[in-house]
Amino acid sequence: MKTLTVKVDEELRERMKRLKHVNWSGVIRESIRKKIEEENGRNIAEAVLLNERLRKAAPDGWDSAEVVREWRLKR
């Protein structure tokens, strides 16, 4: 496991010291893990929305596979 240093102000550090039973490293690790999962989920949701917008903007009967075939034949 790698080491990560976090700076906190003096007041927060004193409050943390009063809660000796809390595994602060574990709290920070879990918070980082949740944030990463949240961001990954957000990226997927944004991609789905973008895909839907593009699909709706395409004319009826438009076949993307056909367009790709045409471009490949032109090369």
C-alpha positions as YAML, in Angstrom:
chain: A
units: angstrom
residues:
- id: 1
  name: MET
  ca: [0.00, 0.00, 0.00]
- id: 2
  name: LYS
  ca: [1.23, 3.53, -0.78]
- id: 3
  name: THR
  ca: [1.32, 6.39, 1.72]
- id: 4
  name: LEU
  ca: [-0.76, 9.54, 1.34]
- id: 5
  name: THR
  ca: [-0.25, 12.59, 3.54]
- id: 6
  name: VAL
  ca: [-3.22, 14.81, 4.36]
- id: 7
  name: LYS
  ca: [-2.95, 18.25, 5.93]
- id: 8
  name: VAL
  ca: [-5.62, 19.34, 8.40]
- id: 9
  name: ASP
  ca: [-5.79, 22.49, 10.48]
- id: 10
  name: GLU
  ca: [-5.00, 22.40, 14.20]
- id: 11
  name: GLU
  ca: [-8.64, 22.60, 15.32]
- id: 12
  name: LEU
  ca: [-9.66, 19.65, 13.17]
- id: 13
  name: ARG
  ca: [-6.66, 17.63, 14.37]
- id: 14
  name: GLU
  ca: [-7.65, 18.22, 18.00]
- id: 15
  name: ARG
  ca: [-11.22, 17.10, 17.28]
- id: 16
  name: MET
  ca: [-9.87, 13.97, 15.59]
- id: 17
  name: LYS
  ca: [-7.68, 13.20, 18.63]
- id: 18
  name: ARG
  ca: [-10.78, 13.22, 20.84]
- id: 19
  name: LEU
  ca: [-12.24, 10.41, 18.74]
- id: 20
  name: LYS
  ca: [-9.43, 7.91, 19.29]
- id: 21
  name: HIS
  ca: [-11.63, 4.93, 18.44]
- id: 22
  name: VAL
  ca: [-12.03, 6.11, 14.83]
- id: 23
  name: ASN
  ca: [-9.69, 4.64, 12.23]
- id: 24
  name: TRP
  ca: [-9.04, 7.88, 10.33]
- id: 25
  name: SER
  ca: [-6.94, 6.16, 7.66]
- id: 26
  name: GLY
  ca: [-9.87, 3.85, 6.96]
- id: 27
  name: VAL
  ca: [-12.29, 6.77, 6.85]
- id: 28
  name: ILE
  ca: [-10.12, 8.60, 4.31]
- id: 29
  name: ARG
  ca: [-9.58, 5.43, 2.23]
- id: 30
  name: GLU
  ca: [-13.32, 4.74, 2.07]
- id: 31
  name: SER
  ca: [-14.06, 8.37, 1.19]
- id: 32
  name: ILE
  ca: [-11.57, 8.27, -1.68]
- id: 33
  name: ARG
  ca: [-13.01, 4.95, -2.91]
- id: 34
  name: LYS
  ca: [-16.57, 6.34, -2.87]
- id: 35
  name: LYS
  ca: [-15.52, 9.50, -4.71]
- id: 36
  name: ILE
  ca: [-13.82, 7.48, -7.44]
- id: 37
  name: GLU
  ca: [-16.92, 5.30, -7.88]
- id: 38
  name: GLU
  ca: [-19.12, 8.40, -7.95]
- id: 39
  name: GLU
  ca: [-16.98, 10.04, -10.64]
- id: 40
  name: ASN
  ca: [-16.92, 6.85, -12.74]
- id: 41
  name: GLY
  ca: [-20.70, 6.62, -12.48]
- id: 42
  name: ARG
  ca: [-21.04, 10.27, -13.47]
- id: 43
  name: ASN
  ca: [-18.85, 9.72, -16.54]
- id: 44
  name: ILE
  ca: [-20.98, 6.76, -17.61]
- id: 45
  name: ALA
  ca: [-24.19, 8.73, -17.07]
- id: 46
  name: GLU
  ca: [-22.83, 11.65, -19.13]
- id: 47
  name: ALA
  ca: [-21.84, 9.26, -21.93]
- id: 48
  name: VAL
  ca: [-25.33, 7.73, -21.98]
- id: 49
  name: LEU
  ca: [-26.96, 11.18, -22.13]
- id: 50
  name: LEU
  ca: [-24.65, 12.28, -24.94]
- id: 51
  name: ASN
  ca: [-25.38, 9.09, -26.87]
- id: 52
  name: GLU
  ca: [-29.13, 9.64, -26.51]
- id: 53
  name: ARG
  ca: [-28.86, 13.26, -27.69]
- id: 54
  name: LEU
  ca: [-26.84, 12.20, -30.74]
- id: 55
  name: ARG
  ca: [-29.25, 9.37, -31.54]
- id: 56
  name: LYS
  ca: [-32.25, 11.72, -31.38]
- id: 57
  name: ALA
  ca: [-30.49, 14.25, -33.62]
- id: 58
  name: ALA
  ca: [-29.91, 11.68, -36.38]
- id: 59
  name: PRO
  ca: [-32.43, 11.62, -39.23]
- id: 60
  name: ASP
  ca: [-34.95, 8.76, -39.36]
- id: 61
  name: GLY
  ca: [-33.57, 5.67, -41.03]
- id: 62
  name: TRP
  ca: [-29.96, 6.78, -40.64]
- id: 63
  name: ASP
  ca: [-27.64, 3.78, -40.46]
- id: 64
  name: SER
  ca: [-24.28, 4.51, -38.87]
- id: 65
  name: ALA
  ca: [-22.89, 1.14, -40.01]
- id: 66
  name: GLU
  ca: [-23.62, 2.10, -43.61]
- id: 67
  name: VAL
  ca: [-21.79, 5.40, -43.21]
- id: 68
  name: VAL
  ca: [-18.76, 3.60, -41.77]
- id: 69
  name: ARG
  ca: [-18.76, 1.15, -44.70]
- id: 70
  name: GLU
  ca: [-18.85, 4.04, -47.18]
- id: 71
  name: TRP
  ca: [-15.91, 5.76, -45.51]
- id: 72
  name: ARG
  ca: [-13.91, 2.53, -45.50]
- id: 73
  name: LEU
  ca: [-14.55, 1.98, -49.20]
- id: 74
  name: LYS
  ca: [-13.33, 5.51, -49.99]
- id: 75
  name: ARG
  ca: [-9.91, 4.84, -48.46]
...
